[in-house]
Amino acid sequence: MDPIREGLLSPNWRKRNGAIVLLGDVLEELRNSDVQFENYDNIIITVYILRYDTVELTRLNANNVNNLYNFKIIIHFCSIFSA
């Protein structure tokens, strides 16, 4: 997941966009599994921040990923703050 995380934080909008699309594909594959990966919190927060990217395509893709997995994100954040 490190290359995806690095891509999400890249100054190049094409890399950010590619990373968000790839992350959406990875999350789709992992949707029904119990696989956990490192830096999950940072990745989810970065997706949330990319919803306000300066490039429209990256913004739209980040919104799509966020909306598809919003329920899991809310549950995850609730578990973080309730601890």
N, CA and C atoms as an extended XYZ file, in Angstrom:
249
Properties=species:S:1:pos:R:3:atomname:S:1:resname:S:1:resid:I:1 pbc="F F F"
N         0.807       -1.201        0.000 N   MET     1
C         0.000        0.000        0.000 CA  MET     1
C         0.850        1.265        0.000 C   MET     1
N         2.138        1.137        0.269 N   ASP     2
C         2.986        2.328        0.297 CA  ASP     2
C         3.022        3.070       -1.038 C   ASP     2
N         3.143        2.381       -2.184 N   PRO     3
C         3.125        3.120       -3.456 CA  PRO     3
C         1.810        3.855       -3.686 C   PRO     3
N         0.706        3.264       -3.257 N   ILE     4
C        -0.585        3.947       -3.413 CA  ILE     4
C        -0.619        5.185       -2.524 C   ILE     4
N        -0.153        5.026       -1.287 N   ARG     5
C        -0.154        6.162       -0.351 CA  ARG     5
C         0.728        7.286       -0.877 C   ARG     5
N         1.896        6.932       -1.420 N   GLU     6
C         2.785        7.936       -1.994 CA  GLU     6
C         2.128        8.615       -3.192 C   GLU     6
N         1.416        7.838       -4.001 N   GLY     7
C         0.725        8.407       -5.149 CA  GLY     7
C        -0.380        9.357       -4.745 C   GLY     7
N        -1.084        9.034       -3.669 N   LEU     8
C        -2.152        9.910       -3.188 CA  LEU     8
C        -1.621       11.264       -2.745 C   LEU     8
N        -0.373       11.309       -2.307 N   LEU     9
C         0.227       12.550       -1.807 CA  LEU     9
C         1.124       13.231       -2.830 C   LEU     9
N         1.163       12.718       -4.048 N   SER    10
C         2.044       13.252       -5.080 CA  SER    10
C         1.611       14.655       -5.513 C   SER    10
N         2.574       15.526       -5.830 N   PRO    11
C         2.208       16.837       -6.380 CA  PRO    11
C         1.677       16.745       -7.816 C   PRO    11
N         1.938       15.633       -8.494 N   ASN    12
C         1.465       15.430       -9.863 CA  ASN    12
C         0.023       14.917       -9.826 C   ASN    12
N        -0.895       15.651      -10.433 N   TRP    13
C        -2.309       15.277      -10.353 CA  TRP    13
C        -2.584       13.949      -11.042 C   TRP    13
N        -1.808       13.600      -12.066 N   ARG    14
C        -2.019       12.320      -12.746 CA  ARG    14
C        -1.694       11.143      -11.822 C   ARG    14
N        -0.638       11.307      -11.032 N   LYS    15
C        -0.299       10.256      -10.069 CA  LYS    15
C        -1.353       10.174       -8.968 C   LYS    15
N        -1.818       11.325       -8.484 N   ARG    16
C        -2.874       11.317       -7.465 CA  ARG    16
C        -4.125       10.638       -7.994 C   ARG    16
N        -4.488       10.979       -9.219 N   ASN    17
C        -5.690       10.398       -9.811 CA  ASN    17
C        -5.527        8.898      -10.027 C   ASN    17
N        -4.385        8.492      -10.548 N   GLY    18
C        -4.138        7.064      -10.751 CA  GLY    18
C        -4.155        6.295       -9.445 C   GLY    18
N        -3.593        6.896       -8.402 N   ALA    19
C        -3.564        6.233       -7.097 CA  ALA    19
C        -4.966        6.100       -6.510 C   ALA    19
N        -5.800        7.100       -6.691 N   ILE    20
C        -7.158        7.027       -6.135 CA  ILE    20
C        -7.985        5.984       -6.886 C   ILE    20
N        -7.792        5.888       -8.194 N   VAL    21
C        -8.491        4.864       -8.981 CA  VAL    21
C        -8.010        3.473       -8.571 C   VAL    21
N        -6.700        3.313       -8.438 N   LEU    22
C        -6.141        2.033       -8.022 CA  LEU    22
C        -6.610        1.659       -6.618 C   LEU    22
N        -6.655        2.623       -5.719 N   LEU    23
C        -7.136        2.367       -4.362 CA  LEU    23
C        -8.584        1.900       -4.387 C   LEU    23
N        -9.407        2.521       -5.223 N   GLY    24
C       -10.796        2.080       -5.356 CA  GLY    24
C       -10.889        0.644       -5.832 C   GLY    24
N       -10.036        0.270       -6.777 N   ASP    25
C       -10.012       -1.107       -7.272 CA  ASP    25
C        -9.568       -2.087       -6.191 C   ASP    25
N        -8.549       -1.703       -5.425 N   VAL    26
C        -8.056       -2.568       -4.348 CA  VAL    26
C        -9.133       -2.736       -3.274 C   VAL    26
N        -9.775       -1.641       -2.898 N   LEU    27
C       -10.830       -1.724       -1.883 CA  LEU    27
C       -11.994       -2.572       -2.363 C   LEU    27
N       -12.286       -2.513       -3.658 N   GLU    28
C       -13.351       -3.352       -4.219 CA  GLU    28
C       -12.999       -4.822       -4.091 C   GLU    28
N       -11.745       -5.159       -4.353 N   GLU    29
C       -11.310       -6.549       -4.236 CA  GLU    29
C       -11.326       -7.022       -2.778 C   GLU    29
N       -11.028       -6.109       -1.872 N   LEU    30
C       -10.952       -6.468       -0.452 CA  LEU    30
C       -12.277       -6.289        0.289 C   LEU    30
N       -13.291       -5.865       -0.427 N   ARG    31
C       -14.569       -5.504        0.201 CA  ARG    31
C       -15.130       -6.608        1.090 C   ARG    31
N       -15.126       -7.825        0.634 N   ASN    32
C       -15.744       -8.918        1.386 CA  ASN    32
C       -14.738       -9.760        2.166 C   ASN    32
N       -13.526       -9.263        2.310 N   SER    33
C       -12.530      -10.022        3.063 CA  SER    33
C       -12.214       -9.281        4.359 C   SER    33
N       -11.535       -9.961        5.246 N   ASP    34
C       -11.156       -9.367        6.524 CA  ASP    34
C        -9.693       -8.930        6.530 C   ASP    34
N        -9.140       -8.697        5.351 N   VAL    35
C        -7.737       -8.318        5.240 CA  VAL    35
C        -7.573       -6.881        5.743 C   VAL    35
N        -6.605       -6.677        6.591 N   GLN    36
C        -6.264       -5.349        7.096 CA  GLN    36
C        -4.918       -4.938        6.514 C   GLN    36
N        -4.733       -3.660        6.291 N   PHE    37
C        -3.448       -3.193        5.807 CA  PHE    37
C        -2.994       -2.008        6.642 C   PHE    37
N        -1.683       -1.775        6.606 N   GLU    38
C        -1.094       -0.714        7.411 CA  GLU    38
C        -1.523        0.655        6.913 C   GLU    38
N        -1.510        1.614        7.816 N   ASN    39
C        -1.804        3.019        7.507 CA  ASN    39
C        -3.201        3.224        6.954 C   ASN    39
N        -4.128        2.371        7.340 N   TYR    40
C        -5.506        2.491        6.862 CA  TYR    40
C        -6.071        3.864        7.199 C   TYR    40
N        -5.817        4.332        8.410 N   ASP    41
C        -6.333        5.631        8.831 CA  ASP    41
C        -5.813        6.744        7.930 C   ASP    41
N        -4.518        6.732        7.666 N   ASN    42
C        -3.924        7.773        6.824 CA  ASN    42
C        -4.480        7.745        5.410 C   ASN    42
N        -4.693        6.562        4.873 N   ILE    43
C        -5.216        6.445        3.515 CA  ILE    43
C        -6.639        6.973        3.443 C   ILE    43
N        -7.466        6.603        4.410 N   ILE    44
C        -8.856        7.058        4.412 CA  ILE    44
C        -8.932        8.569        4.592 C   ILE    44
N        -8.106        9.120        5.453 N   ILE    45
C        -8.082       10.570        5.644 CA  ILE    45
C        -7.621       11.264        4.370 C   ILE    45
N        -6.633       10.692        3.690 N   THR    46
C        -6.149       11.274        2.443 CA  THR    46
C        -7.235       11.257        1.370 C   THR    46
N        -7.999       10.168        1.296 N   VAL    47
C        -9.114       10.114        0.340 CA  VAL    47
C       -10.108       11.224        0.650 C   VAL    47
N       -10.389       11.420        1.921 N   TYR    48
C       -11.318       12.480        2.322 CA  TYR    48
C       -10.786       13.851        1.895 C   TYR    48
N        -9.497       14.092        2.088 N   ILE    49
C        -8.895       15.368        1.707 CA  ILE    49
C        -8.903       15.546        0.193 C   ILE    49
N        -8.659       14.465       -0.561 N   LEU    50
C        -8.628       14.557       -2.026 CA  LEU    50
C        -9.992       14.876       -2.619 C   LEU    50
N       -11.027       14.775       -1.837 N   ARG    51
C       -12.346       15.204       -2.324 CA  ARG    51
C       -12.355       16.690       -2.650 C   ARG    51
N       -11.366       17.433       -2.152 N   TYR    52
C       -11.264       18.872       -2.385 CA  TYR    52
C       -10.038       19.219       -3.230 C   TYR    52
N        -9.581       18.266       -4.048 N   ASP    53
C        -8.416       18.478       -4.907 CA  ASP    53
C        -8.690       19.586       -5.909 C   ASP    53
N        -7.631       20.209       -6.410 N   THR    54
C        -7.785       21.291       -7.381 CA  THR    54
C        -8.160       20.786       -8.769 C   THR    54
N        -7.884       19.519       -9.049 N   VAL    55
C        -8.195       18.934      -10.360 CA  VAL    55
C        -9.529       18.194      -10.268 C   VAL    55
N       -10.443       18.533      -11.169 N   GLU    56
C       -11.798       17.991      -11.093 CA  GLU    56
C       -11.847       16.466      -11.191 C   GLU    56
N       -11.065       15.877      -12.072 N   LEU    57
C       -11.092       14.430      -12.254 CA  LEU    57
C       -10.663       13.704      -10.976 C   LEU    57
N        -9.620       14.196      -10.338 N   THR    58
C        -9.164       13.606       -9.077 CA  THR    58
C       -10.225       13.786       -8.001 C   THR    58
N       -10.831       14.951       -7.968 N   ARG    59
C       -11.904       15.244       -7.005 CA  ARG    59
C       -13.070       14.284       -7.191 C   ARG    59
N       -13.477       14.065       -8.427 N   LEU    60
C       -14.603       13.168       -8.708 CA  LEU    60
C       -14.279       11.728       -8.324 C   LEU    60
N       -13.081       11.269       -8.664 N   ASN    61
C       -12.698        9.903       -8.311 CA  ASN    61
C       -12.593        9.719       -6.803 C   ASN    61
N       -12.072       10.718       -6.102 N   ALA    62
C       -11.988       10.639       -4.639 CA  ALA    62
C       -13.392       10.603       -4.033 C   ALA    62
N       -14.304       11.385       -4.579 N   ASN    63
C       -15.687       11.360       -4.098 CA  ASN    63
C       -16.325       10.004       -4.342 C   ASN    63
N       -16.051        9.419       -5.499 N   ASN    64
C       -16.611        8.096       -5.796 CA  ASN    64
C       -16.098        7.048       -4.821 C   ASN    64
N       -14.799        7.045       -4.563 N   VAL    65
C       -14.228        6.078       -3.617 CA  VAL    65
C       -14.791        6.329       -2.226 C   VAL    65
N       -14.869        7.585       -1.833 N   ASN    66
C       -15.396        7.921       -0.521 CA  ASN    66
C       -16.854        7.485       -0.383 C   ASN    66
N       -17.651        7.716       -1.400 N   ASN    67
C       -19.068        7.349       -1.333 CA  ASN    67
C       -19.274        5.842       -1.342 C   ASN    67
N       -18.462        5.116       -2.091 N   LEU    68
C       -18.601        3.669       -2.135 CA  LEU    68
C       -18.276        3.014       -0.801 C   LEU    68
N       -17.340        3.589       -0.073 N   TYR    69
C       -16.866        2.972        1.166 CA  TYR    69
C       -17.165        3.831        2.381 C   TYR    69
N       -18.088        4.771        2.244 N   ASN    70
C       -18.397        5.717        3.307 CA  ASN    70
C       -18.870        5.024        4.573 C   ASN    70
N       -19.685        4.006        4.452 N   PHE    71
C       -20.209        3.325        5.631 CA  PHE    71
C       -19.085        2.705        6.446 C   PHE    71
N       -18.147        2.039        5.782 N   LYS    72
C       -17.013        1.449        6.490 CA  LYS    72
C       -16.140        2.532        7.111 C   LYS    72
N       -16.002        3.662        6.427 N   ILE    73
C       -15.178        4.745        6.949 CA  ILE    73
C       -15.803        5.303        8.221 C   ILE    73
N       -17.114        5.511        8.215 N   ILE    74
C       -17.787        6.043        9.398 CA  ILE    74
C       -17.638        5.089       10.570 C   ILE    74
N       -17.838        3.804       10.332 N   ILE    75
C       -17.687        2.821       11.411 CA  ILE    75
C       -16.255        2.853       11.940 C   ILE    75
N       -15.288        2.935       11.032 N   HIS    76
C       -13.886        2.930       11.445 CA  HIS    76
C       -13.564        4.159       12.292 C   HIS    76
N       -14.016        5.340       11.861 N   PHE    77
C       -13.745        6.542       12.632 CA  PHE    77
C       -14.452        6.515       13.983 C   PHE    77
N       -15.648        5.971       14.035 N   CYS    78
C       -16.348        5.855       15.319 CA  CYS    78
C       -15.580        4.959       16.268 C   CYS    78
N       -15.002        3.892       15.748 N   SER    79
C       -14.240        2.994       16.615 CA  SER    79
C       -12.951        3.661       17.100 C   SER    79
N       -12.374        4.557       16.286 N   ILE    80
C       -11.165        5.259       16.706 CA  ILE    80
C       -11.487        6.231       17.852 C   ILE    80
N       -12.548        7.003       17.676 N   PHE    81
C       -12.850        8.063       18.638 CA  PHE    81
C       -13.563        7.541       19.889 C   PHE    81
N       -14.128        6.360       19.821 N   SER    82
C       -14.792        5.825       21.009 CA  SER    82
C       -13.815        5.117       21.939 C   SER    82
N       -12.607        4.867       21.460 N   ALA    83
C       -11.611        4.159       22.282 CA  ALA    83
C       -10.988        5.044       23.334 C   ALA    83
